Amino acid sequence: MRTSNKGIELIKSFESLHDGDLHLIGLQPKMCPAGLWTEGWGRLVLDQNGNPLSGIENKGKAYKFSKIKTETEAEAALKEDLVVRENMINSLKLQLSQGQFDALVSFAYNVGFSNLKNSTLLRHVRSNVYDNRIRDEFAKWNKARVNGVLKVLPGLTRRRAAEAEMYFEK
């Protein structure tokens, strides 16, 4: 399966096109609420060793290692990133509706495939793709570490609700 236009729009609506400094020409990286530097449609900015950059103290490094400068590059990166997530979800060998697939791709795009793979959410999906507990499991993933403290983030709360809605769409 591949992500539908509706699924892509869901991801874009929550990731938003990053431009951390409107005073500079081109797109600049932006630090997300969890303190990670991202570029384009939410792609992590990685240092020379492939590690994600985080914290305001790494702003200079984020600008140095950022690769996405135009909307065209951001779109191309999103397509690349989606193919990776789609292949991961497809590797689970689940019988999913388009909405279920799109919701799981969005979830994996945001929290990472390893988190999805080890989640109670996926256990419920594997057991019964229509299990109502899946909605509650989406909702539990609304927190991120901010300055070392696990906090509920309103954007994640909205995203998980939208993903659950898409997952259970008829």
C-alpha positions as CSV (number, residue, x, y, z in Angstrom):
1,M,0.0,0.0,0.0
2,R,0.9,3.6,-0.4
3,T,-0.1,6.7,1.6
4,S,-3.2,8.4,0.1
5,N,-3.4,12.1,-0.6
6,K,-5.5,12.4,2.5
7,G,-2.8,10.7,4.6
8,I,-0.2,13.0,3.2
9,E,-2.3,16.0,4.0
10,L,-2.7,14.8,7.6
11,I,1.1,14.5,8.0
12,K,1.7,17.9,6.3
13,S,-0.9,19.6,8.5
14,F,0.9,18.5,11.7
15,E,4.5,18.7,10.5
16,S,4.1,22.0,8.6
17,L,6.8,23.2,6.2
18,H,9.7,24.3,8.4
19,D,11.2,27.7,8.0
20,G,12.9,28.6,11.2
21,D,14.1,32.0,10.1
22,L,11.9,34.0,7.7
23,H,14.7,36.7,7.4
24,L,16.9,34.3,5.4
25,I,16.3,33.2,1.9
26,G,15.2,29.6,1.6
27,L,14.0,27.2,4.2
28,Q,15.8,27.0,7.5
29,P,15.6,24.2,10.1
30,K,13.3,24.7,13.1
31,M,13.3,23.2,16.6
32,C,10.2,21.2,17.3
33,P,8.5,21.4,20.8
34,A,10.4,18.3,21.9
35,G,13.7,20.2,21.2
36,L,14.7,18.3,18.1
37,W,15.9,20.2,15.0
38,T,13.8,19.4,11.9
39,E,13.7,20.6,8.3
40,G,11.2,20.4,5.4
41,W,8.2,18.4,6.4
42,G,9.5,17.3,9.8
43,R,12.7,15.4,8.7
44,L,15.3,15.3,11.5
45,V,18.5,17.3,11.0
46,L,21.4,14.9,11.6
47,D,25.0,15.8,12.5
48,Q,28.1,14.4,10.7
49,N,27.7,11.1,12.7
50,G,24.0,10.6,11.8
51,N,22.8,11.7,15.2
52,P,19.7,13.9,15.5
53,L,20.5,17.5,16.7
54,S,18.6,18.9,19.6
55,G,18.6,21.9,21.8
56,I,19.0,25.6,21.1
57,E,22.7,25.3,21.7
58,N,22.9,23.3,18.4
59,K,21.2,25.9,16.3
60,G,24.4,26.6,14.4
61,K,25.0,22.9,13.7
62,A,21.4,22.5,12.6
63,Y,21.8,25.3,10.1
64,K,25.1,23.8,8.9
65,F,23.9,20.3,8.5
66,S,20.4,21.2,7.1
67,K,20.1,20.0,3.5
68,I,16.6,21.1,2.6
69,K,16.5,24.7,1.2
70,T,13.5,24.8,-1.1
71,E,9.9,23.6,-1.1
72,T,10.8,21.3,-4.0
73,E,13.5,19.7,-1.9
74,A,11.1,19.4,1.0
75,E,8.5,17.6,-1.2
76,A,11.1,15.2,-2.5
77,A,12.4,14.5,1.0
78,L,8.8,13.9,2.2
79,K,8.2,11.4,-0.6
80,E,11.5,9.6,0.3
81,D,10.6,9.5,4.0
82,L,7.0,8.3,3.2
83,V,8.3,5.4,1.1
84,V,10.5,4.3,4.0
85,R,7.6,4.4,6.5
86,E,5.2,2.8,4.0
87,N,7.6,-0.1,3.5
88,M,7.9,-0.5,7.3
89,I,4.1,-0.6,7.7
90,N,3.8,-3.0,4.7
91,S,6.4,-5.3,6.3
92,L,4.0,-5.9,9.2
93,K,1.8,-7.9,6.8
94,L,-1.5,-6.6,8.1
95,Q,-4.8,-6.4,6.3
96,L,-5.6,-2.7,6.6
97,S,-8.0,-0.2,5.1
98,Q,-6.5,2.9,3.5
99,G,-7.4,5.0,6.5
100,Q,-5.8,2.5,8.9
101,F,-2.7,2.3,6.8
102,D,-2.4,6.1,6.5
103,A,-2.9,6.6,10.3
104,L,-0.1,4.1,11.0
105,V,2.2,5.7,8.5
106,S,1.6,9.1,10.1
107,F,2.2,7.7,13.6
108,A,5.4,6.0,12.5
109,Y,6.5,9.2,10.7
110,N,6.2,11.1,14.0
111,V,7.3,8.7,16.7
112,G,9.5,6.3,14.7
113,F,8.9,2.7,13.5
114,S,10.7,1.1,16.5
115,N,8.3,2.8,18.9
116,L,5.3,1.6,16.9
117,K,6.7,-1.9,16.6
118,N,7.1,-2.2,20.4
119,S,3.8,-0.5,21.2
120,T,0.6,-1.8,22.7
121,L,-1.1,0.0,19.9
122,L,0.4,-2.4,17.4
123,R,-0.4,-5.4,19.6
124,H,-4.1,-4.4,19.5
125,V,-3.9,-3.8,15.7
126,R,-2.3,-7.3,15.2
127,S,-5.0,-8.8,17.4
128,N,-8.0,-7.1,15.8
129,V,-7.7,-4.1,13.5
130,Y,-11.1,-3.0,14.6
131,D,-10.4,-3.1,18.4
132,N,-11.8,0.1,20.0
133,R,-8.8,0.1,22.4
134,I,-6.7,1.2,19.5
135,R,-8.2,4.7,19.8
136,D,-7.0,4.9,23.4
137,E,-3.6,3.6,22.5
138,F,-3.2,6.4,19.9
139,A,-4.1,8.9,22.6
140,K,-1.4,7.7,24.9
141,W,1.3,8.9,22.6
142,N,0.8,12.6,23.2
143,K,3.9,13.3,25.3
144,A,7.5,14.3,24.6
145,R,10.5,15.1,26.7
146,V,11.0,18.8,27.0
147,N,14.1,19.8,29.0
148,G,14.2,16.2,30.3
149,V,10.6,16.2,31.6
150,L,7.8,14.2,30.0
151,K,5.1,16.7,29.0
152,V,1.8,16.5,27.2
153,L,2.0,18.5,24.0
154,P,-1.2,19.9,22.6
155,G,-0.1,19.4,19.1
156,L,0.6,15.7,19.7
157,T,-2.8,15.4,21.4
158,R,-4.5,16.8,18.3
159,R,-2.4,14.7,16.0
160,R,-3.2,11.4,17.8
161,A,-6.9,12.3,17.8
162,A,-6.7,12.9,14.0
163,E,-4.8,9.7,13.4
164,A,-7.3,7.7,15.5
165,E,-10.2,9.4,13.5
166,M,-8.5,8.5,10.2
167,Y,-7.8,4.9,11.5
168,F,-11.5,4.3,12.3
169,E,-13.0,6.1,9.3
170,K,-15.6,4.1,7.4
